[in-house]
Amino acid sequence: MVPSADIVVFLLTVGFISLSGVLMPGPVFAASIVKGAERKHAGAWIALGHLLVEIPLMLLIAAGLYFVFLDVRVKIGIGLIGGALLLYLGVRMVQMRGREDAVKKAFPYHPFVAGVITTITNPYFLVWWATVGASLIIWGLSFGWVGIVSMVVVHESCDLGWDYFVADTSYRSRKLWTDKIRRYVFGFCGLMLIVFGMYFMFAFWL
């Protein structure tokens, strides 16, 4: 039987590493701000969309297929396609940042779909799971499937908590937004998507 202290240390490590990744600004963060301004529980939906992509990926890595996501051709393909989509969405957001219906026009997706799109178009999400994440999964497998299930719960709780906090803050503060503030917020989120899109499109060619 595995000592309970060992799995506690493991889960604390998962929580710390997960939070360090979750708190880094990225496409999902931008989507949480944008969709949060539109819908009260957008953060929960975005986290659910993220989870829909993440859990199958974790299971594939647990099955030993992490090397697929380290293949240069796979990373370049995902970077080009995902980067191009994020670039398009970012340009649209910047172009329409002054309109009250900017979110509906420039980012016309349900928060759940936004969570899926901004997760699956991020090649560094796959690379993180094929490296750092894979190490955690291998460690978790030493506790059996209870280790993997516990890891999923801890990691996804971190994602949900942060996405919900960001989106809820955006929703609660939206009434204080003047036209100028809205332009700045949507412009910032659009530029963030543009920067990540361009970076993803070219990073893996270097």
N, C-alpha and C positions, 0 to 999 in steps of 0.2 A: 504493500500500500504506500502511495506517495505521501510524504509528510505534508500536512496542511500548510505549514509555514512556507514551503517551497512554492506552492501554487499562489500563495498570497504575494510573495516577492515577484513572481512572474506577472501577475495581474497588475500590480503597482507599476511595474516596468512598462507594460502595455499601455496603461493609462497615461503615464508620463510621456512616452514617445508619441502616442496618438495625439495628445494635446499639443505637443511641439509642432506636429505637422498640420493639425487642424487650424491652429492660430495663424499660420502663415497665409497672407493674402493670396488669392488666386481666383480662377473663374467661378468656383462655387461661392466664394465670398461675395464677389460682385453680383452674382445672381440673387443671393440672399438679400442684399440691399435693395436691388431693383424690384424684385417681386414682393419683398416685404412691404414696400411702399404702396403696393396695390392690394395685398390680401393679408388678413390677420394671421392665419396659421401657415403662411408660405414656408417658413423655416422647417416645419415638420414635413411638409410635402417634398421639399428639396432634399432633406435628409433621407426620406424614403426612396426617392429616385436614385440618390447616391448609393444607398444600401442595395437596391436592385442590381446595380452593376458590381458592387464590391463583394458581396457574399459569394456569388458564383466564382468570382476571380479567386477569392480566398480558398475555396474548395478545390479549384484547379491546381493552385499552388500546393495545397496539402496533398494532392494526388501526385505531386512531383513534376508538374508541367511548367514550373516557373521559368525554365530556360527558354521557353518559346517567346516570352516577353522581353528577353534580353537580345533576341536576334535583331541585328542592325536593320534588316529589311522591314521587319515588323514595326520597329520604332520609327523609321523614316516614313512609312506608309501612314501610320496613325498621326504622326506629327504634321504631315502635309494636309491630310483630310481634316483633322481636328483643328489645326491652326487656321486653315482657310475658313472654316465655319465660324470660329471665334472672331476672326478678323472681320468677316461680314457682319456679324451681330454687333461688334464694337463700332464699326463705321455707321451702321444704322442708328445706334444709340446716340452717338455724337451728333449726327445730322438732325435728329428729332428731339434733342434734349430740351428745347424750348417749348415743346407742346405738352399740354396737360395729359394727353393720351399717349405720351411717348412710350410708356411701357407696353401698352397694347399694340402699338404700331411697330415699334422697333424690336421688341422681344415678346412676340405674341404667343407665348407658350404657357401652359399650366405650370405652376411651380414644380410639380412632380416631373414633368417632361424636361424642364429647365435643369433639374438636378441630374437627370440621366445624361443630357447633352453636355453639360459642363464637366461631368465626371469622365465620360467615355472619350471626349475629345482632348483630354489632358494626358499626353504620353508619359509625363513624369509621375502620374498616378500609377501607371503600370510599372514603371521602373522602380518606384518606391516599394511596391508590393513584391516585385521580383528580387529585391535585395534586402532592405531593412525588414519589410513585412514578412518575407520568406524566412528570415532568421527567427522572427518571433513565432511564426507558425511551426517551424521545426521544433522549437523549444516547447511550444504548446502541445505538440504531438507526444512529447515525453510523458505527459499526464493523461494520455488517451484522448478520446473525443470530448471528455468533459473539459479538457484544457482548451480545445478549439472553440467549443460552444461558449465557454466563459470569456475567451478572448473576443469573440464576436460581440457579445453583450457589452463588454467594457469599451471596445473601440467604437461601436456604433452609438453608444451613449454619449461619448465625447463629441462625435459628429453631430448628433441630434441636439445636444445642449448648446453647442456653439452656433450652429446654423439657426436654431430657433431664437437664440439671444440676439443675433445680428438682425434677423428679419423682423423680430418683434420690436426691437429698438427703432428700426426704420419705420415700422407701421405706427408706433406710438408718437413719433416725432413728426410725422408727415404733415400734420395740421399746422405746424410751425414753419413749414417750408414756404418761403416766398418764391416767386417765379425765378428770381436770381439764384436762390439756394438750390431749387430743383434743377436748374440748368447746370450748376456746378456739380451736384451729386450725380446726375445721369451722365454728364460729360466725363467725370472722373471714372465712373464704372465703365463707360464706353472705351475710354483710353486704356483702362486696365485690360479689357478684353482684347483690344488691338495689340497692345504690347505683348501679352501672352501668346496671342495668335501668331504674330510675326516671329516671336522667339521659338515657338514650337515648330514652325514651318522650316526653320533653318538650323536649329540647334544640333540636330542629329546628323547633319551633313558635315559638321566641323570636326 
